[in-house]
């Protein structure tokens, strides 16, 4: 009987071919299919109209890149136990399965205290279809995959690093994919060259010296995508409006001023309590868009206005044309007072957007945490060295600004706010 296979025609990788029964089953689970309805770039489609791609396609791309790297390591003689290879590929495929509506735009807002990795872990470990498929292959497979994604596994360290580090398969795919779908060229780099210069030094992923240019391309792609796409002021404004709309709905619900009849049933559990895993998996981008459309007709003036701003793309305006490293925070009470006098409650219409906590970051050789290990390159003598020691370009890049702040307010008061903050 011929081996079953499935081809995905992918805009980034051409054909992605799946043959292993485990991964064919995982892709067909309801939890993974839900990712078709979660935008990869949240609200960025309001800035780049092509940015309609989903977490589904990205996750397939991450699996494909992981498979290529493992094949390279096998070609180089690395002996990787078959079960650990399965763990690595499953972690790559499922690393984003816990994302909620609009991806990072509503991270920890729909479910305070729990981010998408917390939900991913629950999907892997609780009785979902994903868990059942993994456990059928091996009883301890769900726990091993969850440990890799959370950075706690006790197996080969390079597997964890390939899934989540400063040089990982996740970033390799999303840079290329996001660049393509936003219509920019900032995120392009030579993926095949980068893969073909990777080696293992003990249990660490390193690059050959001749791979420095490929890594420079990759890190420069991150840098430009960070400033030009992920932190674009229009995107940030749309995410602010979306989050403030949701916050207003939550506040009204707690005050018993938002009738249940005016809330999509799937979102009711998120307004006042802690949704179950089943309830969490029942929501996607469409639920929030439907809620926004519904709330444009709300009897509450603020909720209706914020919803219309989101639906009609009438966003809050940035005070600064470009991000600043800081704002005069001692003057913010004056801005708040101005907005309050003009009928714009500042808790909903003033946003100080500090992007240092954004989901996408720059390369830092001294970044904190186990997932911020430096990128290592073998020098001419075969000694692993941190890349900024060998690349003046990366040394200059990594010393750049670490924070950026902007302020968003309604357009009618923008000039007066500028006068206060830029005097």
C-alpha positions as CSV (number, residue, x, y, z in Angstrom):
1,X,0.0,0.0,0.0
2,X,1.6,3.4,-1.0
3,X,2.6,5.8,1.7
4,X,0.0,8.5,2.3
5,X,1.2,12.0,1.7
6,X,-0.2,15.5,1.5
7,X,1.3,18.5,-0.3
8,X,0.7,22.1,0.8
9,X,1.5,24.7,-1.8
10,X,3.2,27.3,0.3
11,X,4.0,30.8,-0.8
12,X,7.3,30.8,1.1
13,X,8.6,27.2,0.8
14,X,6.9,26.2,-2.4
15,X,5.8,22.7,-1.5
16,X,5.5,21.4,2.1
17,X,5.1,17.7,2.0
18,X,3.8,15.7,5.0
19,X,4.2,11.9,5.0
20,X,4.4,10.9,8.6
21,X,1.0,9.7,9.9
22,X,1.4,11.5,13.2
23,X,1.8,14.9,11.6
24,X,-1.0,14.3,9.1
25,X,-3.3,13.5,12.1
26,X,-2.1,16.5,14.1
27,X,-2.8,18.9,11.2
28,X,-6.3,17.5,11.0
29,X,-7.2,18.1,14.6
30,X,-9.8,20.8,15.4
31,X,-7.3,22.6,17.6
32,X,-4.8,22.9,14.7
33,X,-7.4,23.7,12.1
34,X,-8.6,26.6,14.3
35,X,-5.3,28.3,13.5
36,X,-6.7,29.0,10.0
37,X,-8.9,31.5,11.8
38,X,-6.1,33.3,13.8
39,X,-4.2,36.0,11.9
40,X,-0.5,35.7,12.2
41,X,0.0,39.4,12.5
42,X,-3.1,40.4,14.5
43,X,-4.3,43.8,13.4
44,X,-1.5,44.5,10.9
45,X,-4.0,44.0,8.1
46,X,-5.1,47.5,8.8
47,X,-1.7,48.8,7.8
48,X,-0.6,46.2,5.3
49,X,-3.7,44.9,3.5
50,X,-2.0,41.7,2.4
51,X,-1.3,40.6,6.0
52,X,-4.2,38.2,6.1
53,X,-2.1,35.1,6.6
54,X,-2.8,32.7,9.5
55,X,-1.0,30.9,12.2
56,X,-1.9,27.7,10.3
57,X,0.5,28.4,7.4
58,X,3.2,29.7,9.7
59,X,3.1,26.6,11.8
60,X,3.4,24.3,8.8
61,X,6.4,26.4,7.7
62,X,8.1,26.1,11.1
63,X,7.7,22.3,10.9
64,X,9.2,22.3,7.4
65,X,12.3,24.3,8.5
66,X,12.8,22.1,11.5
67,X,12.6,19.0,9.3
68,X,15.3,20.5,6.9
69,X,17.6,21.3,9.8
70,X,17.3,17.8,11.3
71,X,17.9,16.3,7.9
72,X,21.1,18.4,7.7
73,X,22.3,17.3,11.1
74,X,21.6,13.6,10.2
75,X,23.6,14.1,7.0
76,X,26.5,15.4,9.2
77,X,26.3,12.2,11.3
78,X,24.3,13.5,14.3
79,X,22.6,10.6,15.8
80,X,19.2,11.7,17.1
81,X,16.9,9.2,18.7
82,X,13.8,8.9,16.5
83,X,11.5,9.8,19.4
84,X,13.4,13.1,20.1
85,X,13.2,13.9,16.4
86,X,9.5,13.4,16.6
87,X,9.4,15.6,19.7
88,X,11.3,18.4,17.9
89,X,9.0,18.4,14.9
90,X,5.9,18.2,17.0
91,X,7.0,21.1,19.1
92,X,7.7,23.1,15.9
93,X,4.3,22.3,14.5
94,X,2.3,23.0,17.7
95,X,4.3,25.8,19.2
96,X,1.5,28.4,18.4
97,X,-1.6,26.2,18.8
98,X,-2.6,28.1,21.9
99,X,-2.8,31.5,20.3
100,X,-6.0,33.5,20.8
101,X,-7.9,35.9,18.6
102,X,-5.6,38.5,16.9
103,X,-2.5,36.7,18.2
104,X,-0.4,39.0,20.3
105,X,-2.8,42.0,20.1
106,X,-4.9,40.7,22.9
107,X,-2.3,38.6,24.6
108,X,-3.2,38.4,28.4
109,X,-6.2,40.7,27.9
110,X,-8.7,38.1,27.0
111,X,-7.3,35.8,29.6
112,X,-5.3,37.8,32.2
113,X,-2.6,35.8,33.8
114,X,-2.3,33.3,30.9
115,X,-0.5,33.8,27.6
116,X,-0.6,31.7,24.5
117,X,2.1,29.4,25.8
118,X,0.1,28.6,28.9
119,X,-2.9,27.6,26.6
120,X,-0.6,25.6,24.4
121,X,0.6,23.6,27.3
122,X,-3.0,22.9,28.3
123,X,-3.9,21.8,24.8
124,X,-1.0,19.4,24.9
125,X,-1.6,18.0,28.3
126,X,-5.4,18.0,28.7
127,X,-7.8,15.7,26.9
128,X,-7.9,17.5,23.5
129,X,-7.7,15.8,20.2
130,X,-4.1,17.0,19.9
131,X,-3.3,15.3,23.2
132,X,-5.0,12.1,22.1
133,X,-3.1,11.9,18.8
134,X,0.3,12.5,20.5
135,X,-0.5,10.1,23.4
136,X,-1.5,7.4,20.9
137,X,1.9,7.6,19.3
138,X,3.7,7.5,22.7
139,X,2.2,8.0,26.2
140,X,4.9,10.5,27.3
141,X,5.0,12.4,24.0
142,X,2.5,15.2,25.1
143,X,4.6,16.0,28.2
144,X,7.9,16.0,26.2
145,X,6.5,18.3,23.6
146,X,5.1,20.6,26.2
147,X,8.4,20.7,28.0
148,X,10.3,21.7,24.9
149,X,7.9,24.5,24.2
150,X,8.0,25.8,27.7
151,X,11.8,25.6,27.8
152,X,11.9,23.0,30.6
153,X,12.7,19.7,28.8
154,X,15.6,17.5,29.9
155,X,16.5,16.1,26.5
156,X,19.0,17.4,23.9
157,X,19.3,21.2,24.5
158,X,19.7,22.0,20.8
159,X,16.0,20.9,20.3
160,X,14.8,23.5,22.7
161,X,17.1,26.1,21.0
162,X,15.8,25.3,17.5
163,X,12.2,25.8,18.8
164,X,12.8,29.0,20.7
165,X,16.0,31.0,20.9
166,X,17.5,33.9,19.1
167,X,18.2,31.7,16.1
168,X,15.1,29.5,15.9
169,X,12.8,27.9,13.3
170,X,9.9,30.1,14.4
171,X,11.7,33.3,13.6
172,X,13.1,31.9,10.4
173,X,9.7,31.3,9.0
174,X,7.8,34.3,10.3
175,X,10.3,36.8,9.0
176,X,10.1,35.4,5.5
177,X,6.3,34.9,5.7
178,X,5.5,38.2,7.2
179,X,7.7,40.0,4.7
180,X,6.0,38.3,1.8
181,X,2.4,39.0,3.0
182,X,3.0,42.6,4.0
183,X,4.6,43.3,0.6
184,X,7.9,44.5,2.0
185,X,11.4,43.2,1.4
186,X,12.8,43.9,4.9
187,X,12.4,40.3,6.1
188,X,14.2,38.5,3.4
189,X,17.3,36.5,4.0
190,X,19.0,33.4,2.5
191,X,17.3,30.6,4.5
192,X,19.0,27.7,2.7
193,X,22.4,29.3,3.2
194,X,21.7,29.8,6.8
195,X,20.5,26.2,7.3
196,X,23.5,24.8,5.3
197,X,26.0,26.5,7.6
198,X,24.5,25.2,10.9
199,X,26.4,22.7,13.0
200,X,26.3,21.2,16.4
201,X,29.1,21.9,18.9
202,X,28.4,19.4,21.6
203,X,24.7,20.2,22.3
204,X,24.8,23.8,21.0
205,X,23.7,25.0,17.6
206,X,26.5,27.0,16.0
207,X,27.3,28.3,12.6
208,X,30.3,28.0,10.4
209,X,32.4,31.1,9.9
210,X,31.2,31.3,6.3
211,X,27.6,31.5,7.6
212,X,28.2,34.9,9.2
213,X,26.7,36.8,6.2
214,X,23.6,34.6,6.3
215,X,23.1,35.3,10.0
216,X,23.7,39.0,9.5
217,X,21.0,39.0,6.9
218,X,18.7,37.2,9.3
219,X,19.4,39.6,12.2
220,X,19.1,42.6,9.9
221,X,15.7,41.2,8.7
222,X,14.6,41.1,12.3
223,X,15.8,44.6,12.9
224,X,14.0,46.1,9.9
225,X,10.8,44.1,10.4
226,X,10.7,45.1,14.0
227,X,10.8,48.8,13.3
228,X,9.0,49.0,10.0
229,X,6.3,46.3,10.3
230,X,5.7,44.9,13.8
231,X,6.0,48.3,15.5
232,X,4.4,50.4,12.8
233,X,2.5,53.2,14.5
234,X,-0.8,52.5,12.6
235,X,-0.7,48.8,13.6
236,X,0.0,49.7,17.2
237,X,-2.9,52.2,17.1
238,X,-5.3,49.6,15.8
239,X,-4.2,47.1,18.5
240,X,-4.7,49.8,21.1
241,X,-8.2,50.5,19.9
242,X,-9.0,46.8,19.9
243,X,-7.7,46.3,23.4
244,X,-9.5,49.4,24.7
245,X,-12.7,48.3,23.1
246,X,-12.4,45.0,24.9
247,X,-11.5,46.7,28.2
248,X,-14.6,48.9,28.0
249,X,-16.8,45.8,27.4
250,X,-15.2,44.1,30.4
251,X,-15.8,47.2,32.6
252,X,-19.4,47.4,31.5
253,X,-20.0,43.7,32.1
254,X,-18.6,44.0,35.7
255,X,-20.9,47.0,36.3
256,X,-23.8,45.0,34.9
257,X,-24.3,47.6,32.2
258,X,-23.7,45.3,29.2
259,X,-26.6,43.0,28.6
260,X,-25.7,39.4,27.7
261,X,-27.9,39.7,24.6
262,X,-25.3,42.2,23.3
263,X,-22.4,39.9,23.6
264,X,-21.6,37.0,21.2
265,X,-22.2,33.8,23.3
266,X,-18.7,32.5,22.7
267,X,-17.2,35.6,24.4
268,X,-19.4,35.7,27.5
269,X,-17.0,33.4,29.5
270,X,-14.1,35.9,28.9
271,X,-15.9,38.9,30.3
272,X,-16.2,38.0,33.9
273,X,-14.5,34.7,34.7
274,X,-12.0,32.2,33.7
275,X,-12.9,30.4,30.5
276,X,-12.4,26.6,30.3
277,X,-10.1,25.2,27.7
278,X,-13.1,24.2,25.6
279,X,-14.4,27.7,25.7
280,X,-11.0,29.2,24.8
281,X,-10.8,26.9,21.8
282,X,-14.2,28.1,20.6
283,X,-13.0,31.6,19.9
284,X,-11.0,33.0,17.0
285,X,-10.6,36.3,15.1
286,X,-14.2,36.1,13.8
287,X,-15.7,36.2,17.2
288,X,-13.9,39.5,18.0
289,X,-14.8,41.0,14.7
290,X,-18.4,40.0,15.1
291,X,-18.4,41.6,18.6
292,X,-16.9,44.8,17.3
293,X,-19.6,45.0,14.6
294,X,-22.3,44.3,17.2
295,X,-20.9,46.9,19.6
296,X,-21.0,49.7,17.0
297,X,-24.7,49.8,17.9
298,X,-24.2,49.7,21.6
299,X,-26.1,52.1,23.9
300,X,-22.9,52.9,25.6
301,X,-21.3,55.8,23.9
302,X,-17.7,54.9,24.6
303,X,-18.0,51.2,23.6
304,X,-19.9,52.2,20.4
305,X,-17.2,54.7,19.5
306,X,-14.3,52.4,20.1
307,X,-16.0,49.6,18.2
308,X,-16.6,51.9,15.2
309,X,-13.1,53.2,15.3
310,X,-11.9,49.6,15.0
311,X,-14.3,48.5,12.4
312,X,-14.1,51.6,10.3
313,X,-10.3,52.1,10.9
314,X,-10.7,55.5,12.5
315,X,-7.8,55.1,14.9
316,X,-6.2,57.1,17.6
317,X,-3.4,59.2,16.4
318,X,0.3,59.1,17.4
319,X,1.7,62.2,19.0
320,X,5.1,61.5,17.6
321,X,5.9,60.8,13.9
322,X,8.4,58.3,14.9
323,X,8.9,56.4,18.2
324,X,10.8,58.2,20.9
325,X,13.1,56.6,23.5
326,X,11.1,58.2,26.3
327,X,8.2,60.6,27.0
328,X,7.9,63.3,29.7
329,X,5.7,61.3,32.0
330,X,5.5,64.1,34.5
331,X,3.3,65.9,31.9
332,X,0.9,63.0,31.3
333,X,-1.5,64.2,34.1
334,X,-2.0,67.4,32.1
335,X,-2.8,65.4,29.0
336,X,-5.2,63.3,31.0
337,X,-6.9,66.4,32.3
338,X,-7.2,67.8,28.8
339,X,-8.8,64.6,27.5
340,X,-11.2,64.4,30.4
341,X,-12.4,68.0,29.8
342,X,-12.9,67.3,26.1
343,X,-15.1,64.2,26.9
344,X,-12.4,61.6,26.1
345,X,-12.0,59.4,29.2
346,X,-8.2,58.9,29.3
347,X,-8.4,55.3,30.5
348,X,-9.8,54.5,27.1
349,X,-8.5,57.3,24.8
350,X,-4.9,57.9,26.1
351,X,-2.4,55.2,25.4
352,X,1.3,55.4,26.3
353,X,2.6,52.6,24.1
354,X,5.9,51.3,25.3
355,X,7.0,48.8,22.7
356,X,9.9,47.3,24.8
357,X,7.5,44.6,25.8
358,X,6.4,43.8,22.2
359,X,6.2,40.2,21.1
360,X,9.0,40.7,18.5
361,X,12.4,41.8,19.6
362,X,15.9,42.6,18.5
363,X,19.0,40.5,18.9
364,X,20.7,41.0,22.2
365,X,23.9,39.0,23.0
366,X,23.3,39.5,26.7
367,X,19.5,39.0,26.7
368,X,18.1,37.5,29.9
369,X,16.6,34.0,30.2
370,X,17.3,30.6,28.7
371,X,15.8,31.5,25.4
372,X,18.1,34.5,24.9
373,X,21.3,32.5,24.5
374,X,23.8,34.3,22.3
375,X,24.2,33.2,18.7
376,X,27.5,31.3,18.3
377,X,29.8,31.2,15.3
378,X,32.9,29.0,14.9
379,X,36.0,31.3,14.4
380,X,38.9,30.3,12.1
381,X,40.3,28.0,14.9
382,X,37.0,26.3,15.5
383,X,36.2,28.0,18.7
384,X,32.6,29.1,19.2
385,X,32.3,32.8,19.7
386,X,29.3,35.2,20.1
387,X,28.5,36.7,16.7
388,X,29.1,40.3,17.7
389,X,32.7,39.4,18.4
390,X,33.1,38.4,14.7
391,X,30.7,40.8,13.0
392,X,31.1,44.6,13.3
393,X,27.7,45.0,11.7
394,X,26.0,42.9,14.5
395,X,28.1,44.7,17.1
396,X,26.7,48.0,16.0
397,X,23.2,46.7,15.6
398,X,23.0,45.1,19.1
399,X,24.0,48.4,20.7
400,X,21.0,50.3,19.2
401,X,17.9,51.5,21.1
402,X,16.3,49.0,23.4
403,X,13.1,50.9,24.0
404,X,10.6,53.0,22.0
405,X,7.5,54.9,23.2
406,X,4.7,56.6,21.5
407,X,1.5,58.3,22.7
408,X,-1.9,57.8,21.1
409,X,-4.9,60.2,21.5
410,X,-8.0,61.2,19.5
411,X,-7.3,63.4,16.5
412,X,-9.3,66.5,17.7
413,X,-6.8,67.0,20.6
414,X,-3.6,65.8,18.9
415,X,-2.1,69.3,18.4
416,X,-2.8,70.4,22.0
417,X,-1.3,67.1,23.3
418,X,1.8,67.7,21.2
419,X,2.2,71.1,22.6
420,X,2.1,69.7,26.1
421,X,4.5,66.8,25.5
422,X,6.9,68.5,23.1
423,X,7.1,71.9,24.6
